[in-house]
């Protein structure tokens, strides 16, 4: 048996086989025992390769999600990360880990509060609930952490051909977001008695803590070591420079990471190409003028080319939806959470076939604003498909307009 365990490929195949057995529900207790006994030390890259292969062989991402927590709980503490690289303070990986420590601190506080509930008197419950509500408000900061993974780490992984694990992890992010939403709605009630709280904790609050803790394990034992192997210094520099676009999760880095001083982008400014003005059929623009124009437009623009790759976005300081330069060249399907990818694919398919040319959506309450989104097929002079343009605009103030405005009146923008 030791010959099988020590053989890398055999061990990976055994891992894959046992995970599928778990998925099929074949004697889960026995399978768990075999995993623990036979796979005490599983290199983190084996877990990633197994997920990738299962998806490539046709197992839907949703199915991977359903068994993800099962094999995570089995492998927790048994994944060998000894070969993972160390990073200096301030490095993006260090920041991810420090944010995890801050999340764990809040989770510990919440678990302690839950244990204290039986001793809490009815006249103390209001303050007790307020304390829990406050900590859950802080936990909501985890969304920044997840967004940085989705829009900064995942694109570089995909460029290395690693597409399965990001899909699975994004799906788990969305599950956690739903758990958080349900918890916040429950805690929003003005009067929550002790009896109600006893029911809310196991049903709505503990699942949030378990989900965040499970993701921390996946990140630190699988994702981050893998990224350290796959990404180069300039990749990390770009991630470092664009991290402030999303903010930090319960942690404020105090040490600047020097790393490689070279940047793919350079000091946050666009790398303008040299040459004359850009000449169009109705006039021309200097490239600096064009950049200023796109920053000024009251709509956000994102362009996806005919090959479904994100090619451009307007970098307005007041964008409705977050964008950053890491998405350039990324397959547009990878820029959306798994549950909405089918809509993206439907739009692209209908635009490419010529069946449709426009698809509009609107959100009546996006962070208190009314947002209008229009997807329009871009076609050439011979009606050939060139791609799709997304126009997004906050029209809250426009919808509130009444009467006429015929006199000069300056507005600050």
Order of alpha helices (4+ residues) and beta strands (2+ residues): alpha-alpha-alpha-beta-alpha-alpha-beta-alpha-alpha-alpha-alpha-alpha-alpha-alpha-alpha-alpha-beta-beta-alpha-beta-beta-alpha-beta-beta-beta-alpha
